[in-house]
């Protein structure tokens, strides 16, 4: 009887351990204002890099891009 109880405990323990190791659900997309601003800045920086802007040209481009014009 003890062997059966021990086996059941091992099986239940292993299944809960496997559940703990499972991949977490994917994160929800950012909805906050700060996250949107960060995404916009990242896109502007990527575009500035594509255009090979540096120095003052890059700075003014980022300013105008972040303003939305």
N, CA, C and O atoms as a Tripos MOL2 file, in Angstrom:
@<TRIPOS>MOLECULE
protein
  276   275    69     0     0
PROTEIN
NO_CHARGES

@<TRIPOS>ATOM
      1 N           0.8230   -1.1870    0.0000 N.3       1 UNK1
      2 CA          0.0000    0.0000    0.0000 C.3       1 UNK1
      3 C           0.8730    1.2590    0.0000 C.2       1 UNK1
      4 O           0.5560    2.2440   -0.6670 O.2       1 UNK1
      5 N           1.9770    1.2130    0.7570 N.am      2 UNK2
      6 CA          2.8650    2.3630    0.8050 C.3       2 UNK2
      7 C           3.5040    2.6030   -0.5630 C.2       2 UNK2
      8 O           3.7050    3.7490   -0.9680 O.2       2 UNK2
      9 N           3.8150    1.5420   -1.2550 N.am      3 UNK3
     10 CA          4.4360    1.6530   -2.5710 C.3       3 UNK3
     11 C           3.4940    2.3550   -3.5380 C.2       3 UNK3
     12 O           3.9290    3.1810   -4.3410 O.2       3 UNK3
     13 N           2.2170    2.0360   -3.4670 N.am      4 UNK4
     14 CA          1.2270    2.6610   -4.3370 C.3       4 UNK4
     15 C           1.1030    4.1530   -4.0240 C.2       4 UNK4
     16 O           1.0170    4.9730   -4.9380 O.2       4 UNK4
     17 N           1.0940    4.5030   -2.7480 N.am      5 UNK5
     18 CA          0.9990    5.9090   -2.3510 C.3       5 UNK5
     19 C           2.2530    6.6700   -2.7770 C.2       5 UNK5
     20 O           2.1620    7.8080   -3.2370 O.2       5 UNK5
     21 N           3.4070    6.0540   -2.6280 N.am      6 UNK6
     22 CA          4.6630    6.6860   -3.0250 C.3       6 UNK6
     23 C           4.7050    6.8990   -4.5400 C.2       6 UNK6
     24 O           5.1470    7.9480   -5.0090 O.2       6 UNK6
     25 N           4.2500    5.9180   -5.2950 N.am      7 UNK7
     26 CA          4.2130    6.0290   -6.7520 C.3       7 UNK7
     27 C           3.2780    7.1550   -7.1750 C.2       7 UNK7
     28 O           3.6090    7.9260   -8.0760 O.2       7 UNK7
     29 N           2.1340    7.2570   -6.5460 N.am      8 UNK8
     30 CA          1.1750    8.3150   -6.8720 C.3       8 UNK8
     31 C           1.7730    9.6840   -6.5690 C.2       8 UNK8
     32 O           1.5840   10.6260   -7.3390 O.2       8 UNK8
     33 N           2.4870    9.8040   -5.4630 N.am      9 UNK9
     34 CA          3.1030   11.0780   -5.1110 C.3       9 UNK9
     35 C           4.1830   11.4640   -6.1290 C.2       9 UNK9
     36 O           4.3090   12.6320   -6.4950 O.2       9 UNK9
     37 N           4.9500   10.4860   -6.5750 N.am     10 UNK10
     38 CA          5.9890   10.7650   -7.5600 C.3      10 UNK10
     39 C           5.3940   11.2000   -8.8970 C.2      10 UNK10
     40 O           5.9130   12.1170   -9.5340 O.2      10 UNK10
     41 N           4.3350   10.5670   -9.3180 N.am     11 UNK11
     42 CA          3.6910   10.9090  -10.5920 C.3      11 UNK11
     43 C           3.0920   12.3140  -10.5190 C.2      11 UNK11
     44 O           3.2690   13.1150  -11.4370 O.2      11 UNK11
     45 N           2.3890   12.6100   -9.4340 N.am     12 UNK12
     46 CA          1.8010   13.9370   -9.2840 C.3      12 UNK12
     47 C           2.8770   15.0070   -9.1610 C.2      12 UNK12
     48 O           2.7190   16.1020   -9.7010 O.2      12 UNK12
     49 N           3.9490   14.7140   -8.4720 N.am     13 UNK13
     50 CA          5.0370   15.6650   -8.3320 C.3      13 UNK13
     51 C           5.7210   15.9410   -9.6540 C.2      13 UNK13
     52 O           6.0810   17.0840   -9.9350 O.2      13 UNK13
     53 N           5.9070   14.9170  -10.4690 N.am     14 UNK14
     54 CA          6.5580   15.0840  -11.7690 C.3      14 UNK14
     55 C           5.6890   15.9040  -12.7130 C.2      14 UNK14
     56 O           6.1990   16.7360  -13.4630 O.2      14 UNK14
     57 N           4.3820   15.6720  -12.6790 N.am     15 UNK15
     58 CA          3.5140   16.4200  -13.5900 C.3      15 UNK15
     59 C           3.4490   17.8970  -13.2050 C.2      15 UNK15
     60 O           3.3720   18.7570  -14.0820 O.2      15 UNK15
     61 N           3.4780   18.2040  -11.9040 N.am     16 UNK16
     62 CA          3.4690   19.6130  -11.5040 C.3      16 UNK16
     63 C           4.8100   20.2650  -11.8190 C.2      16 UNK16
     64 O           4.8640   21.4590  -12.1150 O.2      16 UNK16
     65 N           5.8920   19.4920  -11.7570 N.am     17 UNK17
     66 CA          7.2150   20.0080  -12.1100 C.3      17 UNK17
     67 C           7.2730   20.3170  -13.6100 C.2      17 UNK17
     68 O           7.8280   21.3420  -14.0060 O.2      17 UNK17
     69 N           6.7080   19.4470  -14.4430 N.am     18 UNK18
     70 CA          6.6760   19.6890  -15.8870 C.3      18 UNK18
     71 C           5.8430   20.9250  -16.2100 C.2      18 UNK18
     72 O           6.1880   21.6930  -17.1080 O.2      18 UNK18
     73 N           4.7610   21.1130  -15.4890 N.am     19 UNK19
     74 CA          3.9180   22.2870  -15.7220 C.3      19 UNK19
     75 C           4.6710   23.5640  -15.3600 C.2      19 UNK19
     76 O           4.4860   24.5950  -16.0070 O.2      19 UNK19
     77 N           5.5070   23.5060  -14.3460 N.am     20 UNK20
     78 CA          6.2750   24.6840  -13.9450 C.3      20 UNK20
     79 C           7.3350   25.0280  -14.9840 C.2      20 UNK20
     80 O           7.7030   26.1940  -15.1270 O.2      20 UNK20
     81 N           7.8260   24.0340  -15.7070 N.am     21 UNK21
     82 CA          8.8550   24.2600  -16.7210 C.3      21 UNK21
     83 C           8.2780   24.6560  -18.0790 C.2      21 UNK21
     84 O           9.0280   25.0500  -18.9720 O.2      21 UNK21
     85 N           6.9890   24.5610  -18.2460 N.am     22 UNK22
     86 CA          6.3670   24.8850  -19.5340 C.3      22 UNK22
     87 C           6.5960   26.3500  -19.8780 C.2      22 UNK22
     88 O           6.7720   27.1830  -18.9890 O.2      22 UNK22
     89 N           6.5940   26.6610  -21.1700 N.am     23 UNK23
     90 CA          6.7910   28.0320  -21.6210 C.3      23 UNK23
     91 C           5.6720   28.9260  -21.1040 C.2      23 UNK23
     92 O           4.5060   28.5310  -21.1160 O.2      23 UNK23
     93 N           6.0210   30.1340  -20.6480 N.am     24 UNK24
     94 CA          4.9840   31.0640  -20.1800 C.3      24 UNK24
     95 C           4.1870   31.5760  -21.3740 C.2      24 UNK24
     96 O           4.6820   31.5450  -22.5010 O.2      24 UNK24
     97 N           2.9820   32.0380  -21.1520 N.am     25 UNK25
     98 CA          2.1830   32.5610  -22.2650 C.3      25 UNK25
     99 C           2.8480   33.8070  -22.8450 C.2      25 UNK25
    100 O           3.5410   34.5220  -22.1220 O.2      25 UNK25
    101 N           2.6520   34.0790  -24.1240 N.am     26 UNK26
    102 CA          3.2810   35.2630  -24.7190 C.3      26 UNK26
    103 C           2.7760   36.5400  -24.0640 C.2      26 UNK26
    104 O           1.6210   36.6340  -23.6490 O.2      26 UNK26
    105 N           3.6690   37.5190  -23.9830 N.am     27 UNK27
    106 CA          3.3200   38.7850  -23.3490 C.3      27 UNK27
    107 C           2.3140   39.5460  -24.2110 C.2      27 UNK27
    108 O           2.3300   39.4550  -25.4390 O.2      27 UNK27
    109 N           1.4540   40.2840  -23.5520 N.am     28 UNK28
    110 CA          0.4670   41.0960  -24.2590 C.3      28 UNK28
    111 C           1.1790   42.2640  -24.9310 C.2      28 UNK28
    112 O           2.2010   42.7270  -24.4230 O.2      28 UNK28
    113 N           0.6720   42.7470  -26.0490 N.am     29 UNK29
    114 CA          1.2990   43.8850  -26.7130 C.3      29 UNK29
    115 C           1.2400   45.1270  -25.8210 C.2      29 UNK29
    116 O           0.2890   45.2970  -25.0580 O.2      29 UNK29
    117 N           2.2480   45.9920  -25.9160 N.am     30 UNK30
    118 CA          2.2610   47.1770  -25.0550 C.3      30 UNK30
    119 C           1.0890   48.1010  -25.3600 C.2      30 UNK30
    120 O           0.7770   48.3670  -26.5210 O.2      30 UNK30
    121 N           0.4510   48.5810  -24.3080 N.am     31 UNK31
    122 CA         -0.6940   49.4620  -24.4990 C.3      31 UNK31
    123 C          -0.4980   50.8160  -23.8330 C.2      31 UNK31
    124 O          -1.2930   51.7330  -24.0380 O.2      31 UNK31
    125 N           0.5570   50.9430  -23.0370 N.am     32 UNK32
    126 CA          0.7410   52.1980  -22.3250 C.3      32 UNK32
    127 C           1.3020   53.2710  -23.2460 C.2      32 UNK32
    128 O           1.8280   52.9760  -24.3200 O.2      32 UNK32
    129 N           1.1830   54.5000  -22.8170 N.am     33 UNK33
    130 CA          1.6760   55.6390  -23.5730 C.3      33 UNK33
    131 C           3.1970   55.5920  -23.7000 C.2      33 UNK33
    132 O           3.7520   55.9100  -24.7510 O.2      33 UNK33
    133 N           3.8570   55.1960  -22.6210 N.am     34 UNK34
    134 CA          5.3170   55.1250  -22.6370 C.3      34 UNK34
    135 C           5.7970   54.0700  -23.6240 C.2      34 UNK34
    136 O           6.7870   54.2800  -24.3240 O.2      34 UNK34
    137 N           5.1070   52.9460  -23.6830 N.am     35 UNK35
    138 CA          5.4970   51.8840  -24.6040 C.3      35 UNK35
    139 C           5.2960   52.3270  -26.0540 C.2      35 UNK35
    140 O           6.1140   52.0150  -26.9200 O.2      35 UNK35
    141 N           4.2270   53.0410  -26.3110 N.am     36 UNK36
    142 CA          3.9740   53.5340  -27.6640 C.3      36 UNK36
    143 C           5.0300   54.5570  -28.0730 C.2      36 UNK36
    144 O           5.4870   54.5690  -29.2160 O.2      36 UNK36
    145 N           5.4120   55.4100  -27.1310 N.am     37 UNK37
    146 CA          6.4380   56.4160  -27.4070 C.3      37 UNK37
    147 C           7.7830   55.7370  -27.6840 C.2      37 UNK37
    148 O           8.5210   56.1490  -28.5780 O.2      37 UNK37
    149 N           8.0880   54.7070  -26.9200 N.am     38 UNK38
    150 CA          9.3290   53.9600  -27.1160 C.3      38 UNK38
    151 C           9.3440   53.2850  -28.4870 C.2      38 UNK38
    152 O          10.3630   53.2970  -29.1770 O.2      38 UNK38
    153 N           8.2250   52.7040  -28.8740 N.am     39 UNK39
    154 CA          8.1390   52.0480  -30.1730 C.3      39 UNK39
    155 C           8.3050   53.0600  -31.3040 C.2      39 UNK39
    156 O           8.9660   52.7770  -32.3030 O.2      39 UNK39
    157 N           7.7090   54.2310  -31.1450 N.am     40 UNK40
    158 CA          7.8250   55.2880  -32.1580 C.3      40 UNK40
    159 C           9.2790   55.7480  -32.2660 C.2      40 UNK40
    160 O           9.7960   55.9090  -33.3720 O.2      40 UNK40
    161 N           9.9400   55.9590  -31.1270 N.am     41 UNK41
    162 CA         11.3400   56.4030  -31.1350 C.3      41 UNK41
    163 C          12.2330   55.3370  -31.7810 C.2      41 UNK41
    164 O          13.1350   55.6630  -32.5520 O.2      41 UNK41
    165 N          11.9810   54.0870  -31.4680 N.am     42 UNK42
    166 CA         12.7680   53.0090  -32.0520 C.3      42 UNK42
    167 C          12.6210   52.9980  -33.5690 C.2      42 UNK42
    168 O          13.6030   52.8250  -34.2910 O.2      42 UNK42
    169 N          11.3960   53.1840  -34.0470 N.am     43 UNK43
    170 CA         11.1630   53.2200  -35.4940 C.3      43 UNK43
    171 C          11.8700   54.4110  -36.1210 C.2      43 UNK43
    172 O          12.4510   54.2850  -37.1990 O.2      43 UNK43
    173 N          11.8290   55.5650  -35.4650 N.am     44 UNK44
    174 CA         12.5010   56.7620  -35.9800 C.3      44 UNK44
    175 C          14.0130   56.5670  -36.0180 C.2      44 UNK44
    176 O          14.6640   56.9620  -36.9850 O.2      44 UNK44
    177 N          14.5770   55.9610  -34.9700 N.am     45 UNK45
    178 CA         16.0130   55.7000  -34.9350 C.3      45 UNK45
    179 C          16.4300   54.7480  -36.0480 C.2      45 UNK45
    180 O          17.4650   54.9390  -36.6870 O.2      45 UNK45
    181 N          15.6190   53.7280  -36.2730 N.am     46 UNK46
    182 CA         15.9130   52.7670  -37.3360 C.3      46 UNK46
    183 C          15.8830   53.4560  -38.6980 C.2      46 UNK46
    184 O          16.7310   53.1960  -39.5510 O.2      46 UNK46
    185 N          14.9110   54.3270  -38.8930 N.am     47 UNK47
    186 CA         14.8010   55.0580  -40.1510 C.3      47 UNK47
    187 C          15.9790   56.0120  -40.3270 C.2      47 UNK47
    188 O          16.5000   56.1530  -41.4330 O.2      47 UNK47
    189 N          16.4050   56.6690  -39.2450 N.am     48 UNK48
    190 CA         17.5480   57.5730  -39.3110 C.3      48 UNK48
    191 C          18.8220   56.8050  -39.6650 C.2      48 UNK48
    192 O          19.6770   57.3060  -40.3940 O.2      48 UNK48
    193 N          18.9350   55.6030  -39.1490 N.am     49 UNK49
    194 CA         20.1020   54.7740  -39.4670 C.3      49 UNK49
    195 C          20.0650   54.3660  -40.9380 C.2      49 UNK49
    196 O          21.0960   54.3600  -41.6090 O.2      49 UNK49
    197 N          18.8750   54.0250  -41.4380 N.am     50 UNK50
    198 CA         18.7230   53.6560  -42.8460 C.3      50 UNK50
    199 C          19.1160   54.8190  -43.7460 C.2      50 UNK50
    200 O          19.7390   54.6250  -44.7900 O.2      50 UNK50
    201 N          18.7490   56.0210  -43.3370 N.am     51 UNK51
    202 CA         19.0800   57.2260  -44.1130 C.3      51 UNK51
    203 C          20.5150   57.6950  -43.8870 C.2      51 UNK51
    204 O          20.9680   58.6540  -44.5120 O.2      51 UNK51
    205 N          21.2310   57.0060  -42.9840 N.am     52 UNK52
    206 CA         22.6280   57.3090  -42.6640 C.3      52 UNK52
    207 C          22.8070   58.7410  -42.1680 C.2      52 UNK52
    208 O          23.7430   59.4380  -42.5590 O.2      52 UNK52
    209 N          21.8890   59.1620  -41.2980 N.am     53 UNK53
    210 CA         21.9720   60.4990  -40.7140 C.3      53 UNK53
    211 C          22.8670   60.4610  -39.4800 C.2      53 UNK53
    212 O          22.8400   59.5010  -38.7100 O.2      53 UNK53
    213 N          23.6560   61.5110  -39.3040 N.am     54 UNK54
    214 CA         24.5230   61.6270  -38.1280 C.3      54 UNK54
    215 C          24.5070   63.0640  -37.6300 C.2      54 UNK54
    216 O          24.1470   63.9930  -38.3540 O.2      54 UNK54
    217 N          24.9070   63.2200  -36.3770 N.am     55 UNK55
    218 CA         25.0600   64.5510  -35.8000 C.3      55 UNK55
    219 C          23.7750   65.3490  -35.7410 C.2      55 UNK55
    220 O          22.7190   64.8520  -35.3520 O.2      55 UNK55
    221 N          23.9020   66.6150  -36.1430 N.am     56 UNK56
    222 CA         22.7740   67.5480  -36.0670 C.3      56 UNK56
    223 C          21.6310   67.1400  -37.0010 C.2      56 UNK56
    224 O          20.4620   67.3600  -36.6820 O.2      56 UNK56
    225 N          21.9620   66.5520  -38.1420 N.am     57 UNK57
    226 CA         20.9110   66.1000  -39.0660 C.3      57 UNK57
    227 C          20.0540   65.0050  -38.4240 C.2      57 UNK57
    228 O          18.8290   65.0040  -38.5510 O.2      57 UNK57
    229 N          20.7160   64.0790  -37.7380 N.am     58 UNK58
    230 CA         20.0010   62.9970  -37.0590 C.3      58 UNK58
    231 C          19.1200   63.5570  -35.9460 C.2      58 UNK58
    232 O          17.9660   63.1560  -35.7880 O.2      58 UNK58
    233 N          19.6760   64.4780  -35.1870 N.am     59 UNK59
    234 CA         18.9430   65.0670  -34.0610 C.3      59 UNK59
    235 C          17.6810   65.7830  -34.5420 C.2      59 UNK59
    236 O          16.6080   65.6050  -33.9650 O.2      59 UNK59
    237 N          17.8040   66.5850  -35.5880 N.am     60 UNK60
    238 CA         16.6360   67.3120  -36.0930 C.3      60 UNK60
    239 C          15.6270   66.3520  -36.7370 C.2      60 UNK60
    240 O          14.4170   66.5520  -36.6310 O.2      60 UNK60
    241 N          16.1330   65.3150  -37.4010 N.am     61 UNK61
    242 CA         15.2210   64.3320  -37.9910 C.3      61 UNK61
    243 C          14.4250   63.6140  -36.8970 C.2      61 UNK61
    244 O          13.2130   63.4390  -37.0240 O.2      61 UNK61
    245 N          15.1020   63.2010  -35.8300 N.am     62 UNK62
    246 CA         14.4080   62.5120  -34.7390 C.3      62 UNK62
    247 C          13.3610   63.4010  -34.0950 C.2      62 UNK62
    248 O          12.2720   62.9420  -33.7520 O.2      62 UNK62
    249 N          13.6900   64.6610  -33.9340 N.am     63 UNK63
    250 CA         12.7310   65.6190  -33.3570 C.3      63 UNK63
    251 C          11.4680   65.7070  -34.2170 C.2      63 UNK63
    252 O          10.3520   65.6460  -33.7030 O.2      63 UNK63
    253 N          11.6570   65.8510  -35.5230 N.am     64 UNK64
    254 CA         10.5040   65.9700  -36.4170 C.3      64 UNK64
    255 C           9.7420   64.6520  -36.5310 C.2      64 UNK64
    256 O           8.5150   64.6430  -36.6270 O.2      64 UNK64
    257 N          10.4790   63.5380  -36.5200 N.am     65 UNK65
    258 CA          9.8300   62.2330  -36.6240 C.3      65 UNK65
    259 C           8.9850   61.9490  -35.3760 C.2      65 UNK65
    260 O           7.8680   61.4430  -35.4810 O.2      65 UNK65
    261 N           9.5200   62.2770  -34.2040 N.am     66 UNK66
    262 CA          8.7900   62.0390  -32.9600 C.3      66 UNK66
    263 C           7.5610   62.9560  -32.8620 C.2      66 UNK66
    264 O           6.5660   62.6030  -32.2300 O.2      66 UNK66
    265 N           7.6420   64.1280  -33.4890 N.am     67 UNK67
    266 CA          6.5040   65.0540  -33.4810 C.3      67 UNK67
    267 C           5.3990   64.5500  -34.4040 C.2      67 UNK67
    268 O           4.2490   64.9730  -34.2890 O.2      67 UNK67
    269 N           5.7440   63.6540  -35.3110 N.am     68 UNK68
    270 CA          4.7390   63.0920  -36.1990 C.3      68 UNK68
    271 C           4.6290   63.7880  -37.5330 C.2      68 UNK68
    272 O           3.6990   63.5050  -38.2870 O.2      68 UNK68
    273 N           5.5420   64.6900  -37.8570 N.am     69 UNK69
    274 CA          5.4760   65.3680  -39.1530 C.3      69 UNK69
    275 C           6.3990   64.7280  -40.1360 C.2      69 UNK69
    276 O           6.4780   65.1650  -41.2840 O.2      69 UNK69
@<TRIPOS>BOND
     1     1     2 1
     2     2     3 1
     3     3     4 2
     4     3     5 am
     5     5     6 1
     6     6     7 1
     7     7     8 2
     8     7     9 am
     9     9    10 1
    10    10    11 1
    11    11    12 2
    12    11    13 am
    13    13    14 1
    14    14    15 1
    15    15    16 2
    16    15    17 am
    17    17    18 1
    18    18    19 1
    19    19    20 2
    20    19    21 am
    21    21    22 1
    22    22    23 1
    23    23    24 2
    24    23    25 am
    25    25    26 1
    26    26    27 1
    27    27    28 2
    28    27    29 am
    29    29    30 1
    30    30    31 1
    31    31    32 2
    32    31    33 am
    33    33    34 1
    34    34    35 1
    35    35    36 2
    36    35    37 am
    37    37    38 1
    38    38    39 1
    39    39    40 2
    40    39    41 am
    41    41    42 1
    42    42    43 1
    43    43    44 2
    44    43    45 am
    45    45    46 1
    46    46    47 1
    47    47    48 2
    48    47    49 am
    49    49    50 1
    50    50    51 1
    51    51    52 2
    52    51    53 am
    53    53    54 1
    54    54    55 1
    55    55    56 2
    56    55    57 am
    57    57    58 1
    58    58    59 1
    59    59    60 2
    60    59    61 am
    61    61    62 1
    62    62    63 1
    63    63    64 2
    64    63    65 am
    65    65    66 1
    66    66    67 1
    67    67    68 2
    68    67    69 am
    69    69    70 1
    70    70    71 1
    71    71    72 2
    72    71    73 am
    73    73    74 1
    74    74    75 1
    75    75    76 2
    76    75    77 am
    77    77    78 1
    78    78    79 1
    79    79    80 2
    80    79    81 am
    81    81    82 1
    82    82    83 1
    83    83    84 2
    84    83    85 am
    85    85    86 1
    86    86    87 1
    87    87    88 2
    88    87    89 am
    89    89    90 1
    90    90    91 1
    91    91    92 2
    92    91    93 am
    93    93    94 1
    94    94    95 1
    95    95    96 2
    96    95    97 am
    97    97    98 1
    98    98    99 1
    99    99   100 2
   100    99   101 am
   101   101   102 1
   102   102   103 1
   103   103   104 2
   104   103   105 am
   105   105   106 1
   106   106   107 1
   107   107   108 2
   108   107   109 am
   109   109   110 1
   110   110   111 1
   111   111   112 2
   112   111   113 am
   113   113   114 1
   114   114   115 1
   115   115   116 2
   116   115   117 am
   117   117   118 1
   118   118   119 1
   119   119   120 2
   120   119   121 am
   121   121   122 1
   122   122   123 1
   123   123   124 2
   124   123   125 am
   125   125   126 1
   126   126   127 1
   127   127   128 2
   128   127   129 am
   129   129   130 1
   130   130   131 1
   131   131   132 2
   132   131   133 am
   133   133   134 1
   134   134   135 1
   135   135   136 2
   136   135   137 am
   137   137   138 1
   138   138   139 1
   139   139   140 2
   140   139   141 am
   141   141   142 1
   142   142   143 1
   143   143   144 2
   144   143   145 am
   145   145   146 1
   146   146   147 1
   147   147   148 2
   148   147   149 am
   149   149   150 1
   150   150   151 1
   151   151   152 2
   152   151   153 am
   153   153   154 1
   154   154   155 1
   155   155   156 2
   156   155   157 am
   157   157   158 1
   158   158   159 1
   159   159   160 2
   160   159   161 am
   161   161   162 1
   162   162   163 1
   163   163   164 2
   164   163   165 am
   165   165   166 1
   166   166   167 1
   167   167   168 2
   168   167   169 am
   169   169   170 1
   170   170   171 1
   171   171   172 2
   172   171   173 am
   173   173   174 1
   174   174   175 1
   175   175   176 2
   176   175   177 am
   177   177   178 1
   178   178   179 1
   179   179   180 2
   180   179   181 am
   181   181   182 1
   182   182   183 1
   183   183   184 2
   184   183   185 am
   185   185   186 1
   186   186   187 1
   187   187   188 2
   188   187   189 am
   189   189   190 1
   190   190   191 1
   191   191   192 2
   192   191   193 am
   193   193   194 1
   194   194   195 1
   195   195   196 2
   196   195   197 am
   197   197   198 1
   198   198   199 1
   199   199   200 2
   200   199   201 am
   201   201   202 1
   202   202   203 1
   203   203   204 2
   204   203   205 am
   205   205   206 1
   206   206   207 1
   207   207   208 2
   208   207   209 am
   209   209   210 1
   210   210   211 1
   211   211   212 2
   212   211   213 am
   213   213   214 1
   214   214   215 1
   215   215   216 2
   216   215   217 am
   217   217   218 1
   218   218   219 1
   219   219   220 2
   220   219   221 am
   221   221   222 1
   222   222   223 1
   223   223   224 2
   224   223   225 am
   225   225   226 1
   226   226   227 1
   227   227   228 2
   228   227   229 am
   229   229   230 1
   230   230   231 1
   231   231   232 2
   232   231   233 am
   233   233   234 1
   234   234   235 1
   235   235   236 2
   236   235   237 am
   237   237   238 1
   238   238   239 1
   239   239   240 2
   240   239   241 am
   241   241   242 1
   242   242   243 1
   243   243   244 2
   244   243   245 am
   245   245   246 1
   246   246   247 1
   247   247   248 2
   248   247   249 am
   249   249   250 1
   250   250   251 1
   251   251   252 2
   252   251   253 am
   253   253   254 1
   254   254   255 1
   255   255   256 2
   256   255   257 am
   257   257   258 1
   258   258   259 1
   259   259   260 2
   260   259   261 am
   261   261   262 1
   262   262   263 1
   263   263   264 2
   264   263   265 am
   265   265   266 1
   266   266   267 1
   267   267   268 2
   268   267   269 am
   269   269   270 1
   270   270   271 1
   271   271   272 2
   272   271   273 am
   273   273   274 1
   274   274   275 1
   275   275   276 2
@<TRIPOS>SUBSTRUCTURE
     1 UNK1         2 RESIDUE 1 A UNK
     2 UNK2         6 RESIDUE 1 A UNK
     3 UNK3        10 RESIDUE 1 A UNK
     4 UNK4        14 RESIDUE 1 A UNK
     5 UNK5        18 RESIDUE 1 A UNK
     6 UNK6        22 RESIDUE 1 A UNK
     7 UNK7        26 RESIDUE 1 A UNK
     8 UNK8        30 RESIDUE 1 A UNK
     9 UNK9        34 RESIDUE 1 A UNK
    10 UNK10       38 RESIDUE 1 A UNK
    11 UNK11       42 RESIDUE 1 A UNK
    12 UNK12       46 RESIDUE 1 A UNK
    13 UNK13       50 RESIDUE 1 A UNK
    14 UNK14       54 RESIDUE 1 A UNK
    15 UNK15       58 RESIDUE 1 A UNK
    16 UNK16       62 RESIDUE 1 A UNK
    17 UNK17       66 RESIDUE 1 A UNK
    18 UNK18       70 RESIDUE 1 A UNK
    19 UNK19       74 RESIDUE 1 A UNK
    20 UNK20       78 RESIDUE 1 A UNK
    21 UNK21       82 RESIDUE 1 A UNK
    22 UNK22       86 RESIDUE 1 A UNK
    23 UNK23       90 RESIDUE 1 A UNK
    24 UNK24       94 RESIDUE 1 A UNK
    25 UNK25       98 RESIDUE 1 A UNK
    26 UNK26      102 RESIDUE 1 A UNK
    27 UNK27      106 RESIDUE 1 A UNK
    28 UNK28      110 RESIDUE 1 A UNK
    29 UNK29      114 RESIDUE 1 A UNK
    30 UNK30      118 RESIDUE 1 A UNK
    31 UNK31      122 RESIDUE 1 A UNK
    32 UNK32      126 RESIDUE 1 A UNK
    33 UNK33      130 RESIDUE 1 A UNK
    34 UNK34      134 RESIDUE 1 A UNK
    35 UNK35      138 RESIDUE 1 A UNK
    36 UNK36      142 RESIDUE 1 A UNK
    37 UNK37      146 RESIDUE 1 A UNK
    38 UNK38      150 RESIDUE 1 A UNK
    39 UNK39      154 RESIDUE 1 A UNK
    40 UNK40      158 RESIDUE 1 A UNK
    41 UNK41      162 RESIDUE 1 A UNK
    42 UNK42      166 RESIDUE 1 A UNK
    43 UNK43      170 RESIDUE 1 A UNK
    44 UNK44      174 RESIDUE 1 A UNK
    45 UNK45      178 RESIDUE 1 A UNK
    46 UNK46      182 RESIDUE 1 A UNK
    47 UNK47      186 RESIDUE 1 A UNK
    48 UNK48      190 RESIDUE 1 A UNK
    49 UNK49      194 RESIDUE 1 A UNK
    50 UNK50      198 RESIDUE 1 A UNK
    51 UNK51      202 RESIDUE 1 A UNK
    52 UNK52      206 RESIDUE 1 A UNK
    53 UNK53      210 RESIDUE 1 A UNK
    54 UNK54      214 RESIDUE 1 A UNK
    55 UNK55      218 RESIDUE 1 A UNK
    56 UNK56      222 RESIDUE 1 A UNK
    57 UNK57      226 RESIDUE 1 A UNK
    58 UNK58      230 RESIDUE 1 A UNK
    59 UNK59      234 RESIDUE 1 A UNK
    60 UNK60      238 RESIDUE 1 A UNK
    61 UNK61      242 RESIDUE 1 A UNK
    62 UNK62      246 RESIDUE 1 A UNK
    63 UNK63      250 RESIDUE 1 A UNK
    64 UNK64      254 RESIDUE 1 A UNK
    65 UNK65      258 RESIDUE 1 A UNK
    66 UNK66      262 RESIDUE 1 A UNK
    67 UNK67      266 RESIDUE 1 A UNK
    68 UNK68      270 RESIDUE 1 A UNK
    69 UNK69      274 RESIDUE 1 A UNK
